[in-house]
């Protein structure tokens, strides 16, 4: 494929991370350098911004503010959870996208997100090909859940893992001060894959972590859980448990549903609204043991803690955005940027490309052999995998002792 002249547009989708804006910086800074890219747009609220024709001219931003995106958490352009219907079901959105792409001569489309976003990318790419409109489409990976298929890990995961491990160590110290018994239950994000919850085992690796860790990869047995807790409580008088919000029993029922109806409400992708698990389990344990029990939900903190970012994660997130632009300009389309870990003791990751059709809607889970026999802890293989991803410190510059985040002007593109 030869040189293609035209504008590019970039959108952010799904749950924010503390490094998704580093990918945005990578896309914008690289795209502004390319002479075949005639305009650089940032879509407001992902795909919705394109459909509604609300996007920003990124060339109007101060270079310093684009640089600050690297240490600014969440989605600077606004995110969205919007599922495109299959084209044979309803072509309306696709026709509208084509209309907007033609109007602004958009020939490059970059979309930053997780499984559902790669599905969106794939659908748009296939549609543009089917109508003969040349447009290069690249997926930029993002998800703290680390569950995208085919890539060693996802940008966003390392920083969230670092926050979870650090916060767990801090909670550990707090929970151990009194001479009375105490059971602490930490609830970590993760619907079907336990990568985030597993990160709390990095705290255990340092001797300040949970006694028990439960992941959604394995069915959760409430009676075995209570036995585990009671055994350690009798032995030590203190127990720390880390649980993934998505744990289910053998019948597939969310444990959070045991004490809440929250899991019955679904988002636009049909995903259950989770949360409240720590409180549910804390009540069950308190009832059973009579001990002092505290439930702590890390909630949004684990995905927006840019003050405790992993420099490795920030640099790789930037690289993912930058590489997407370079590959697209070279003629590549219909791919997601991914990482492949090099062999050897020194950590090194190379960029590779994955077919969007292969990535879309495929989940990567923690291998069973990385979980202990009992199903309530992680083995050394996970530690070896995760430790390199949390290396290096990344913090926003401070003004008056507080972080200075990017302030984008968000000048609307006009045609």
C-alpha positions, 0 to 999 in steps of 0.5 A: 500500500502506498502513501495515503494523504488525509486526516486522522482521528483518535478516540478513547473508549471503555474504562479509563486507566492512569496511562490511556492519555500516554497513548493519546500523546503517542498518537497525537505527537507522532501524527502531527509529525507525519506530512501525509496526515493533513489534520489530527483530530481527537473524538469527544467520547470515542465513537459517539463523538464521531457519529455526532461530529464533535471532535477537536483539532489537536494541532491547536493544543500547546505542545507542553499540554500534549506532553503532560498527557503522559502523566494525566490519568483517565480519558482526556477526550472523554470515554464511552461505552457504545456497542456498534450493531452488526452491519447486517442488523443495522447499517445506520451508524456505519453510513453516518461514520462514512459520511463524516469520514468523507466530509473531513477526509479522514483516512486514519482511524485510531481507537484506544480501548479493550476487547469491546473497542477492538470489536468496534475497530474491526467492524469499522475497518471491515465496513470501510473496506466493503464500501471501497473507502480507503481508511487505515484502522489501528487498535491501540490496546488499553485495559487495566484488566490485562485480558486482551488476547495475544499481547503479553500485557496491556498498557494500564495494567502495570500502573494499576498493579503497582497501585494495588500492590502498594495499597495492599502493603499499606493496608497490611501495616494498618490492619496489624497494629491492634492486639485484637483480632481483625479480618480485612477483605480487599475487593479488587476490579476484574470481572472474568480475569483475575490479573488485578487481584493477583497483583496483590500477591506482589505485596505478599512477595514482600511479606506485607500482603494477603493471606488468601487471594481468590480469582474469577478463574476458579469457582468460589466456594463460600464454605471453603472460603470460611474454612480458610479464613477461620484456619488463619484467624485461629492461627494468627488472629489477623487475616487479610483476603484479596478478592476479585469483584467477579468471583462466582460460585460453581453455578455461575452466580456472582458472589456479590449477588448474594447480598446485593441486587447490583449485579442484576443491572447491566451496561450496554455491552450486557456486562453486570454492574459489580461492586459491593462484594467486600461488604457482602463477604465481610457480613458473611464472615462477621456473622460466622466468626463474630470477629471485627471485619473490615471490607475495603473496595479499591474501586476507581482508585486503582485505575486513576492513580497516576501519582503511583504510575509505573514508568514502564507502563507509561513508556509502553502506553506511549509507544503503543500510540506512536507505533499505531501511527507509524504502522498505519502510515507505512500502509498497515490496517486492521491490526492492534498494536501488541507486545511480545516479551523477549526471552532472557532474564532482562525484561524487554518487550517488542511491538508486534501486530495482531489481527483485529478479528483475532483480538475482538471479544477474546479474553485472556485469563491467568493460567491455572498453573500460576494459581496454587493447588488450593486455589487461594493464592498465586505462585512464583510464575505470576510474580516473575511475570508481573514484577517487571511491569511495575518498574520505574516511577512516574508521577505528574509534575507538582504545582503547590504540592498538587499534580499539574495535569494536562489542560486541553483547549479542546478547540472543535474541528469545523468544516 
